[in-house]
Amino acid sequence: MDRIEETTNVLRQINKFNSKEISDDILIKFVCDYFNEIKNDTLNQSDLKFLKYISNVAGIPHYFDILNSQFNQETEIEEYNLNTFSSLLYESTLHTAENSKVHKYQMEIMDLFQTGKLNRYFLSASTSFGKTHIVFEIIKKMDYKNVVLIFPTIALLSENLEKLISHDNYEYFRGKYKIHTLSEVTEFEENNLFIYTPERFLSFKEKNPTSITFNFAFVDEIYKIDNEYLLDEEVKENERDVAYRLSVFYALENNVDVLLAGPYIDFYDSQKTGYNSSFDKFLTQNEIELKNYNQYEIVSKSYEDIKSKKHIDVDKYLEFDFETNKKKDKLIEIVKKINDINENTIIYCSTRNYTESYATTLLESDVFNNHSDNDYSDFIKHISKNFSKDWTIINALQKGIGVHHGLIPK
């Protein structure tokens, strides 16, 4: 499809949306795909006005912003027409600060939180939705005194802590709150923000059963409290699941505002055979309202199920012609084709053994023979000195292959 056809198509979808023939989540996909197609094109002033307009019709002005921040496009609009002005006026309603804004669907969640009532919501949305970003905006809006944020891993805890202590957009939190990350807390201030894993939160509650009255609690990846609600992978009961259940129990104290969040939760229909009422009972008993945004995909995605197929057209840049049905040969072919168009690949594996096995498979192929590790050679020397020089991960890094699983040392 050429540029004119693509533009005509997205306009057709906007007209359908305005006449209520399609829903907003479908419009988002078309607008997102359009930006994905033109992001590297040469853009004139008419293009910029049109792109500003459609990004705001979709409710996600960030699509326009990233043309400059991620794709080095010059996006200054020199003359405004009525559509541009109305777009900017609407966009201003999504700003939470001069340099910070949310998209339309994040604002819908924020608007739910009001003073003078108990605010308890469970949000299920895609990983691209920006659930954690909303949390910080809610905290600012509601001016909570004592807040606890519970993340499933040390890695996520650290990622959010780094934002709080170093990013300009989070200066508000550094000024207002004493930030705690360890369970051994002996001194509290008037306003406190705790960032914990479930285990640390439980340890803190054991040591401080009555020291702090929380006003707001956020728990991420809440599906762990009931494994039957996880769609994409088979999981078994373990200690971490138990810790999650207990941390949620202790976080749901009387009069605490709560946001629970998780990606792609599958909610059972009470009218269907095999209905499991446990999660619905949990929500009802704790006065938590469900907000299902699973259908909103903010980033462009497409899915291709390969299995025994020989030929697949993914898009205009990528196609595959497989000569064999062997999994490892197909893996090499897929990674090679993606590498040839200067894009990156992530391979998700079901076990740690598979992770290093597939890395070895790629190492033994010729896909990354031209890769240079000059930018991080000092790091490779460091881990070669401290670990075995024959470690698969060192060899993988030399070819530009990153490897991660739970047993890799910090």
Helices and strands as residue ranges (DSSP letters): H 3-18, H 24-38, H 45-57, H 62-69, H 82-92, E 95-97, E 100-101, H 104-112, E 120-125, H 131-142, E 146-150, H 154-166, G 168-170, H 171-176, E 178-180, E 192-196, H 198-207, E 216-219, G 222-225, G 227-229, H 239-251, E 257-262, H 278-285, E 289-293, E 311-315, E 318-321, H 327-340, H 352-364, G 374-376, H 377-386, H 392-398
